[in-house]
Every structure is written in C-alpha cells, then in structure tokens.
Amino acid sequence: MIRIEALWLSAVPLDMRAGMDTLLAQVVRVFGEAQPHHAYLFSNRRGMRLKVLVHDGFGVWLACRRLNQGRFHWTDGQGGIALTRVQFDALVLGLPWQRLSDDDVIRIL
C-alpha cells in the first residue's frame, strides 16, 4: 500500500508524546530533509516504544508500536543510520538487528 524505498533509524531518543509535526521537524533536524518514500524510525529512551514516520510523496503517515515485554534493540550515538529491510523486520520484532550476518541469520545474542 505504501511504497518504502529507504529506512532510516534515528539514534536520538524521542519523547513518545510527539506528534506528526514534531517528528517531521526531528526528521529534518537529524536527516536534513524528509524524502518521499522514506521511513524514519524513532524510539523512546527506555526502548519499549517505536514510532515510524513515512513520507509517501503526498503526505505523512505515522505508526506506533509497543513491546509488552523486552525492548527494541537500538543504537547509541547521534544522527541517523540506514537500515535494510531485513534489519527493519528484525528491529520491529525486538530482535538484535545489529547482529545480522551477511546471510541475514542472527548468530550472536
């Protein structure tokens, strides 16, 4: 339904009360601009909630996800990181996406 060509992860924690306009401003601050057909991922400081902002070329979509147990495996640091689709799929399931090998298998926890 929504075409996504690139996935970007923000390393900076976000207040999950933030709405679409605040997230869009954060995308511009961290990534420089909000490009069409790109998805931008943000997490709260505790790593239990995730928000995804998608620019579809016409408007902006906002989705939220919360884990009932565990945490999203996030990254430390500043700025943004490009993700592959396989890394994104592992991330939203709460798996350690940083530890995927070349054949997309998680070998180390």
N, C-alpha and C positions, 0 to 999 in steps of 0.2 A: 504494500500500500504506500509506504513512504520509502523512497529510494535514498539509501545512505551510501555515500562513496568513501567517506573517511570518518574515523572515530578518534576523538581526542579526549584525553584524561587530564583534568586539572589536578595538580599536586597540592594546591592550596585548599585547606578545609573550608567548608561553606556553612553558613547558618541556614538550616533547612526551612526556616520561615520565609526565605527569599522567594519572591515570585518571578514571573517571566521577565519583567523589565530589569530587575536586579541581576538575574542570571545573564541576561543579554549584555548588560554592562560589564559583568565579570568576564564573559567570553571576549569582549573587545579588549579589556584590560590584560588578560592573560595571553590570548592568542592573536591579538592585533585586529581581528575582524571576524565576523560570523559569516562563513561561506555557505552558499546554497548546497544542500545535500550532504552536510557535515553534521555529526552528532557530537555534543560536548558533555562529558560526564563530570559530576561533582559529588563529593561525599561530605558528610559531617565529620567533626573531629573524632567522634567515637567509632566511626566506620560502620555503623549499623544501617544507615540510610543512604540512598543514592538518588540523584536527580539527573535526568538526561534531557538536554535541550537540543532540539533538532530544527534546523532551518531547512524547509522543504522547497525553497525557491519562491514561495508565495507568502508564507507566514512562518510562525514559530510554533512548535509543539513542545509540550513539557510533560515528562513522565516521571513517576516516583516509584521507588522500590524500597522495601524494608525487609531486613532479615529478622526472623523471630529468634534465631539462635546464631551465634557466631558473629563474624564481621566480614566486611568486604576487605579483600587484600588490596591495600592502597600503596602508593609510593610516597616516599619522603622527598622533600625538596621544594623547589619553586618552578613556576612555569607550567608548560603542558607537554604531554607525551602522546605520540601517535600510537594507536593500538591496531592490531589486526582483528579481523572478525572472530577468529578463534580465541584470541586473548579476551576480547569483549565477552564472548559467550561464557568463558571460564569466570571472568570477573563477576558478572551478574548472578552466577550460581554460587558465589562465595568461595571459589577455588583459587589457589595461588597462581594466577595467570603469569606472573613474572618468571615462573619456573618451568614454563613450557619448553620442550626441546624442539629441535628442527622438525620432527615428525608429529608435533602437537600433542605429545604424551607428557603428562606430569610424572616425573620420576622422583622428585625430592619434595618432601613436605617440611 
